[in-house]
Amino acid sequence: MKIANIKGRAHIVTPTGGIDIEAASEGKFSADSQRIIAQLDLLKVWYERSRPGEDPSLSTEKLQQDLTCLESPVPNPNQVFAIGLNYKAHSEEVGRGLPNEPMIFTKFPSSIAGPGATVRLPADTVDWEVELVVVIGKSGRHISKASALEHIAGYCVGQDISERRLQKANNPAQFSIAKSYAGFAPMGPWLTTADEVDMNHLRLTCEGGGEMLQDGNTENMIFDVSTLIEYLSAICELRTGDIIFSGTPDGVGSGRKPPKFIEDGWLLKSSIEGLGRLENLFTK
C-alpha cells in the first residue's frame, strides 16, 4: 500500500487512482497522514474489505508527473535520525575510515519538505545525498535485530541536503545544523508500506545538472536497517512516525575533485526502485 499526502489529506494511491481516506471511510480514519501511520494495519483491512472507488487523476503515474501537489507523507515526525558514512565507497570518497558502529546525527523536523518542493540555496556549497528513509510504525525501546522489521511502517525516498561550509565551520563538524535549513529534508513521494519492499536490495539514484550523480544499492550498506533500529532503540525510544535517513552511497559533491555543488536552477531528481521519485528545484 502507498499512502500519499495530497494537499494535506491522506490518500491511498495505486497505479489506477487515488482514494481520500477520511472521505471514503466516512471519518473512520484520519485525513492526517502522520496519524495514519499508527492505523496502517486497520486501514489495510478496511481497504481490502471495502475497495472504495478511485479518482483516476490521482494515480501514482499522474502524481509523479506533477509532484507539487504532494507534501511529505510524514510531515511532522517527532524525531529525525540520520546515519553518516553507512556505505563503504562513500566513506572512502570523503576520506574517512569505516565506522565501527553507526554514526548518528539528526536533521531537525523543520527541514522536512515535500517531494516536489522548491528549495532555496543558502550558500554555494550545498550538497546532495539520496537516501532510503525508514518510517517507524510501532514504538519501542531495546528492539532486537530479529524483531526490528515488525516496527517499520514503510519507506520513502529522501534527500539529506547538506550545507558543507557550515558543516565544517567548527571542529568537530556540526552536522545537524548544517543539514537543517528549510527544505533540506525532502521526502516522499509517498510512504510505501513495509510488506511491499525488500529494503536490502534497492537501487538508489540521484541526477542533477545534466548528469547521473549517484547510483548505488542498499545491499552495500555497512549497517543494515535492522541493525540501525536495534542500535538506536538501545539508546532512544523509537516512536511511531519517527524517521531514519539510513545513509547515502558514493557520488556526493564534496567527495569529488574538485568538489561540485548544487547550482541555481538545478532540478535534483532522486529515486529508489519501487518507491518512486523526488524532483526538487533549487533556487537562490
N, C-alpha and C positions, 0 to 999 in steps of 0.2 A: 504494500500500500504506500502511496505517496501523498503526503499532506503538504499543501501549499498555503501560504499566507497571501491571499489576493486582496489588496487594498484593505488590509486589516481584518479580513474574515477568513477563517479556516475552511479549506476546501479539500476534498478528496479529488485527486486528478488522475486521469487514466489516458491511454492513447486515444480514446474516443470522446472524452469530455470531462467536465468538472462538476462537482456537487457541493453546494453550500451546505456545510454540515449542520449548522444550527437550524437553518430554514427547513432542510429536508427531514431532520429528526424532530421537528416541532418543539425545539428547545430542550430536548433530552441531552444534547451535547452542546458545549460552548462554541461561540464564534471565535474565541481567543485561542490561537494556535499554541500559545505557551501552555494553557490549561489542558489542551487536548492531549499533550504528551502523557499525562497521567491517566488518560482514559482510552489509550490505544487498544487494549485488549477488548474492552467492551464495545468500542467503536467498530472493530473488525467483525465481531459477532453481529452487531446491528446491520452493518453493511451487507454481509453475506445473506442475511435473512430478508432484508427489505429491498435491496437492489434499486435504489431510487433513480429517477430519471437524471440524465446528464445534460449539461449545457455544452454543445459541441464547439462553441467558440473558446472554451477553456480546456481544450485538450493539451496534453504535455507538449506536443509538437508546436501548436499555435502559441502557447505561452513561451516556449523557447525562442520564438521569432520576435517577441516583444517582452523583454523581461522587466520593463519599467513598472508594470502593474503589480509586480511581486515584491513583497517585503521579506525580511528574514523569517524563515519558518520557526525560529527560536528567537523572538525579538527581545526578550528580557531575561536572559539567563542570570541566575544568582551568582554563579562562579564560572569563570572562563579560564581554563587551564591551557597551557601550551607547552610543547615539548621541543627543546632545542637539540640539534645535532643527532637526529634519530635515523639518519641514513649515512652509511659509511662514506659514500662518494661525496656527499655534502660536507661532512666533517673534513675530508681531505682538501676540498676546493677552498675552504676558508682557513686552512692551515691549523686545524685543531685536532688533538688526539681523540680517539674514540672514548666516549664516556663509559665509566664502569657501572653507572646507574642512571636512570632517566634524569635529564636536565630540565628542571621545571621553572617556568615563569608564568606570568599572567598577562592577558590583554584585558583592559578594563571594559566592562559591559557597554559603556557609552560609545565604544568604537564599532559596535555591531551595525551592519548595513545590509541592504538587500542585494539580490543577485544582479540587478541592473542599475545599481546606484552610481551616480556620478561622484567621484572623489576628488577633493581639492588637494593639489600638491603643495605642502607647506615648505618644501625645500627642493633642491635639485639632486638630492641623494636618497630618493625614495626607491625601495627595492620590492621585488615580488617574491612570494613563496606559496605555491599551490599546495594545499594540504587536505587530507581526509579529516573531516570533523566528525567526532563521535558525540552523540547526544545521549545523556543518561536518562533512563526511563524509570529506574527503581532505586530509591535511596539506599545507602548503606555505608557502614564502616567495616574495615578488615575483610574486604571481599576477596575470596580466594581466586586464583587464576582459573581454577576449574569452573567456578560459578560466575565468572565475570560477564560472560555473554548474556546471562539472564538479566543483567542490569542495564543493558543497552536498548534504548528505544529505536534508534536508527542512525543514519549517516547523512551527511551533506558534503557538498564541495565547499571549500573555504580558501580564502587568501589571507595569509599572515603578512600584511603590508608593514614595512619597516622603514623608519627614517634613520639611515645609517650614521649620519653625522652626530645626531643627538644620542644615538645608541652608544657611540664610542667617545662621547664627550668627557666621561669620567672613567676612572679605573678603580673598581671593576665596572664593566659596561652596564648601562641602565636599560635593560631590555624592555621592561614593561611599559614605561612611559613613552619610549620611542616607537612603540608598536600600538599606541592607543589614541592617535589622532582620530578625528571624526572620519568615519568611513573606512578605517584601516582593518576592519574585520568583516568584509563582505562574505556572505554565505548563502547557500541555497542550492539550486533554485527552489527545492522543496526538501522535506525530510523523507527519505526512503527507509521504510521500516526494516529492522534487522533481519527479519525472516527472508528478505529478498536479496540479501547481499552476502557475498563471501569477501569479507574485507581484507583477507590475506593475499588476494591476487587481483588487484585493481590497478589499471593503468591511469596515471595522473599526467596531465599535460598543461602547459601554460604557453600562450602565444601573445606576442605584442611587438609593436614596432616592425611588423612585416616578417617576423621570424619565429621559429619554434624556440622558446626559451628554456623550457623544462620538459623532460619526457622520462618519467620514472614509473616504478611499480611498488605497491605496498609490500610485496613479498621481500623487498630489500630493507625493510625497517630493522633497526637494531633491536628495539624493544617493541614487540607486537602489542596490539590493543589490549589483550587480556592482561599482559604484564603491566602495562601502564595503569590499568584500573586497580590491579592488586597493589601496586606501589603507592598510588595516590590515596587510595582508601585506607591504607595503613596509617596515614597522617591526617587526612581531612575527611570529613563526612562528604561523600558524593551525594548530591541531592537531585531529585527529579528536575529535569530541564537544564542541568549543568552541561557545559560543552567542553570538549577536549580537542584542541588543534594538535594533531598527532605527529607533526614534523613534516619537513619538506625534502624532496630529493634534490640532487645536484642541479646546477644550472642557474643559481641566483646571480644577480648582477654584481654584488660585492665580491664574488669569487672569481670574476673574470679579470683578465689582464689585457688592457686596462679595465677598471671597473665600468659597468654600464648601469644606468638607472632609468626609471620611468620618465618619459618626456611628455610635455604638454601636448594633449591631443591623442595620446595613445588609447586604444581600446584593448584592454587586457582581457583575454579570453582564457578561462580556467575550466578544465573539465576533468571528470573522473568517470570511467566507463560504468554504465548502468545507473549513475547518479545524476547526470545532467551537466549543465554548463553555466558558468557565470560570464557576464560581459560587462565590465566596468570601465567607464570613460574617465580619464584623468585629465584635469584641467588646472591651470594656475589660478 
